[in-house]
Amino acid sequence: MVLRNGNDLDAIDDISEDEGGGHQRRRSNSPDGNGLQHAMRIERNQQELEDMIRNFVDGFTFYWNLFVDMMNDLIRRYRVREIAIETYEALRNHPLLALSIAAAICCLSLPFVIFVFFTLCTAIMTFTGFVLIEGTLITMASMLLVGVLIGLGCLFGTFGMAVLVGYLGVSKVYGWIGQRR
């Protein structure tokens, strides 16, 4: 908040253009009080702006605290902390499982990381004006994204089929062994 004395309000400078295009500076100590009214209007606008910002910050703080309380309630209600601790302990006791999960997460997030990288590169190229490189980059990124997604789909499909064939084979062998007894 800007505090001003009455003497400061009386001595406000105005700048106006004269006919030759030059600038003249004049004091607004006129008896009609236009300078004082202008200064009071500025003061009122500043006060309104400060009140608006204060209300915005108060509202944002209220809703932020409400959101934090809601998240804490959900975490407490669904025992997220206990589940996370149990999962961490289980993964510490089974490092091969942890490695497999980490590899799966990396494989699944790789296309999106590559796409975000190319998107950032495209934005940089756009801001620097390389339009032809941008088109080539978008084409390469799209082709790479589709290729990685198709490759991962084929990999998971092949792995799923191998597991299915293995399961059916083992169950068939188990059935034959059960019939001979």
C-alpha positions as CSV (number, residue, x, y, z in Angstrom):
1,M,0.0,0.0,0.0
2,V,1.4,3.4,-1.0
3,L,1.0,6.1,1.6
4,R,1.3,9.7,0.5
5,N,1.2,13.0,2.2
6,G,-1.2,15.7,1.1
7,N,1.8,17.8,0.0
8,D,2.9,15.1,-2.3
9,L,-0.5,14.9,-3.9
10,D,-0.5,18.6,-4.7
11,A,2.8,18.5,-6.5
12,I,2.0,15.9,-9.2
13,D,3.7,16.5,-12.5
14,D,1.8,16.2,-15.8
15,I,3.4,15.8,-19.2
16,S,1.7,17.1,-22.3
17,E,2.7,17.6,-25.9
18,D,2.9,21.0,-27.5
19,E,2.2,21.7,-31.1
20,G,5.8,21.1,-32.3
21,G,5.8,17.6,-31.0
22,G,7.9,18.4,-27.9
23,H,6.9,17.7,-24.4
24,Q,6.1,20.3,-21.7
25,R,6.1,19.6,-18.0
26,R,3.6,21.5,-15.9
27,R,2.7,21.4,-12.3
28,S,-0.9,20.6,-11.5
29,N,-1.4,23.0,-8.6
30,S,-4.5,24.3,-10.2
31,P,-7.3,25.5,-8.0
32,D,-9.8,23.0,-9.6
33,G,-7.9,20.1,-7.9
34,N,-7.6,17.8,-10.9
35,G,-4.2,16.6,-9.7
36,L,-5.5,15.7,-6.3
37,Q,-8.5,13.9,-7.8
38,H,-6.2,12.0,-10.2
39,A,-3.9,11.0,-7.3
40,M,-6.9,9.9,-5.2
41,R,-8.1,7.8,-8.1
42,I,-4.7,6.2,-8.4
43,E,-4.7,5.5,-4.7
44,R,-8.2,4.0,-4.8
45,N,-7.2,1.8,-7.7
46,Q,-4.1,0.6,-5.9
47,Q,-6.2,-0.2,-2.8
48,E,-8.8,-2.1,-4.9
49,L,-5.9,-4.0,-6.6
50,E,-4.4,-4.9,-3.2
51,D,-7.8,-6.0,-1.9
52,M,-8.4,-8.1,-5.0
53,I,-5.0,-9.8,-4.6
54,R,-5.6,-10.3,-0.9
55,N,-9.0,-11.9,-1.6
56,F,-7.4,-14.1,-4.3
57,V,-4.6,-15.3,-2.0
58,D,-7.1,-15.9,0.9
59,G,-9.3,-17.9,-1.4
60,F,-6.4,-19.9,-2.9
61,T,-5.1,-20.6,0.6
62,F,-8.5,-21.8,1.8
63,Y,-8.9,-24.1,-1.2
64,W,-5.3,-25.4,-0.9
65,N,-5.8,-26.2,2.7
66,L,-9.1,-27.9,1.8
67,F,-7.3,-30.0,-0.9
68,V,-4.5,-31.0,1.5
69,D,-7.0,-32.0,4.2
70,M,-9.0,-34.1,1.6
71,M,-5.8,-35.8,0.4
72,N,-4.7,-36.5,4.0
73,D,-8.1,-38.0,4.7
74,L,-8.0,-40.2,1.6
75,I,-4.5,-41.4,2.5
76,R,-5.6,-42.2,6.1
77,R,-8.9,-43.8,4.9
78,Y,-7.3,-46.1,2.3
79,R,-4.1,-46.8,4.4
80,V,-1.9,-45.6,1.5
81,R,1.1,-45.1,3.8
82,E,0.9,-48.7,5.2
83,I,0.5,-50.2,1.8
84,A,3.4,-48.2,0.5
85,I,5.6,-49.4,3.4
86,E,4.5,-53.0,2.9
87,T,5.2,-52.8,-0.9
88,Y,8.6,-51.2,-0.2
89,E,9.5,-54.0,2.2
90,A,8.3,-56.7,-0.2
91,L,10.4,-55.2,-3.0
92,R,13.4,-55.0,-0.7
93,N,13.0,-58.7,0.0
94,H,12.6,-59.7,-3.6
95,P,15.1,-57.6,-5.7
96,L,14.4,-59.6,-8.9
97,L,10.8,-58.6,-8.8
98,A,11.8,-55.0,-8.1
99,L,14.1,-55.1,-11.1
100,S,11.4,-56.6,-13.3
101,I,8.9,-53.9,-12.3
102,A,11.4,-51.1,-12.8
103,A,12.2,-52.5,-16.3
104,A,8.5,-52.7,-17.2
105,I,7.9,-49.2,-16.0
106,C,10.9,-47.9,-18.0
107,C,9.7,-49.8,-21.1
108,L,6.2,-48.5,-20.8
109,S,7.3,-44.9,-20.2
110,L,10.0,-44.8,-22.9
111,P,7.6,-43.8,-25.8
112,F,6.2,-41.0,-23.8
113,V,9.6,-39.8,-22.7
114,I,10.8,-39.8,-26.3
115,F,7.7,-38.0,-27.5
116,V,8.1,-35.3,-24.8
117,F,11.7,-34.9,-25.8
118,F,10.8,-34.4,-29.4
119,T,8.0,-32.1,-28.4
120,L,10.4,-29.9,-26.4
121,C,12.9,-30.0,-29.4
122,T,10.0,-29.0,-31.7
123,A,9.1,-26.0,-29.4
124,I,12.7,-24.9,-29.4
125,M,13.0,-25.2,-33.1
126,T,9.7,-23.3,-33.5
127,F,10.9,-20.4,-31.3
128,T,14.2,-20.3,-33.2
129,G,12.5,-20.4,-36.6
130,F,13.6,-23.7,-38.1
131,V,10.3,-24.5,-39.8
132,L,11.7,-27.2,-42.1
133,I,13.6,-28.9,-39.3
134,E,10.4,-28.8,-37.2
135,G,8.4,-30.7,-39.8
136,T,11.1,-33.3,-40.1
137,L,11.4,-33.6,-36.4
138,I,7.6,-34.0,-36.0
139,T,7.6,-36.7,-38.7
140,M,10.6,-38.5,-37.1
141,A,9.0,-38.3,-33.6
142,S,5.7,-39.7,-34.9
143,M,7.4,-42.5,-36.7
144,L,9.6,-43.3,-33.7
145,L,6.6,-43.2,-31.3
146,V,4.6,-45.5,-33.5
147,G,7.5,-47.9,-34.0
148,V,8.2,-48.1,-30.3
149,L,4.6,-48.7,-29.5
150,I,4.3,-51.4,-32.2
151,G,7.5,-53.0,-31.0
152,L,6.3,-53.0,-27.4
153,G,2.9,-54.4,-28.5
154,C,4.7,-57.2,-30.4
155,L,7.0,-57.9,-27.5
156,F,4.2,-58.1,-24.9
157,G,2.1,-60.1,-27.4
158,T,4.9,-62.6,-28.0
159,F,5.6,-62.8,-24.2
160,G,1.9,-63.4,-23.5
161,M,1.6,-66.1,-26.2
162,A,4.7,-67.8,-24.8
163,V,3.3,-67.8,-21.3
164,L,-0.1,-69.0,-22.6
165,V,1.5,-71.8,-24.7
166,G,3.8,-72.8,-21.7
167,Y,0.8,-72.8,-19.4
168,L,-1.3,-74.9,-21.8
169,G,1.6,-77.3,-22.4
170,V,2.3,-77.8,-18.7
171,S,-1.4,-78.3,-18.0
172,K,-1.6,-80.9,-20.9
173,V,1.5,-82.8,-19.6
174,Y,0.0,-82.6,-16.1
175,G,-3.2,-84.1,-17.4
176,W,-1.4,-86.9,-19.2
177,I,0.6,-87.8,-16.1
178,G,-2.7,-87.8,-14.1
179,Q,-4.3,-90.2,-16.6
180,R,-1.5,-92.7,-16.4
181,R,-1.7,-93.1,-12.6
